[in-house]
Amino acid sequence: RAMLEAAKMPILLMPASNDPSALKPGGELAAVVEANGGSSVPFEEMSHGWASRGDLSKPEVARDAKGCYERALAHFKAHL
């Protein structure tokens, strides 16, 4: 929590279904991120690690991986 509170710029969280609820909208850590201008966008059909090592031959993983990268790029464009 202290690290998130000390952050000097907005953070984008993209938790998967099996990530802690504190990282998801309404959660304690997501609230800290949101208070600093960041956001939490959950990917409830995915499991932790899906964005970097998910099986892209599965349509739902490919869809959410693309969405994840698009959100990350938009976040960077808006905040860097």
WOZIPE-V628821 format. One line per field, one symbol per residue. ss: DSSP state (H for helix, E for strand, - for the rest). psi: psi as a letter, one per 30 degrees, with the letter a starting at -180 (. if undefined). burial: # if it has 16 or more other ideal C-beta (glycine too) atoms within 10 Angstrom, else .. A space follows every 50 residues. Layout:
ss: ???
psi: ???
burial: ???
//
This chain:
ss: -HHHHH-----EE--E----HHH----HHHHHHHH---EE--E------H HHH-----HHHHHHHHHHHHHHHHHHHHH-
psi: eeeeefkflkkjkikleglkffflkfleeeeeeefggalkjkiffllkfe efgljffkeeeeeeeeeeeeeeeeeeeff.
burial: ...#......######..#..###..#.##.###...#.####..#...# #..#......#..##..#......#.....
//
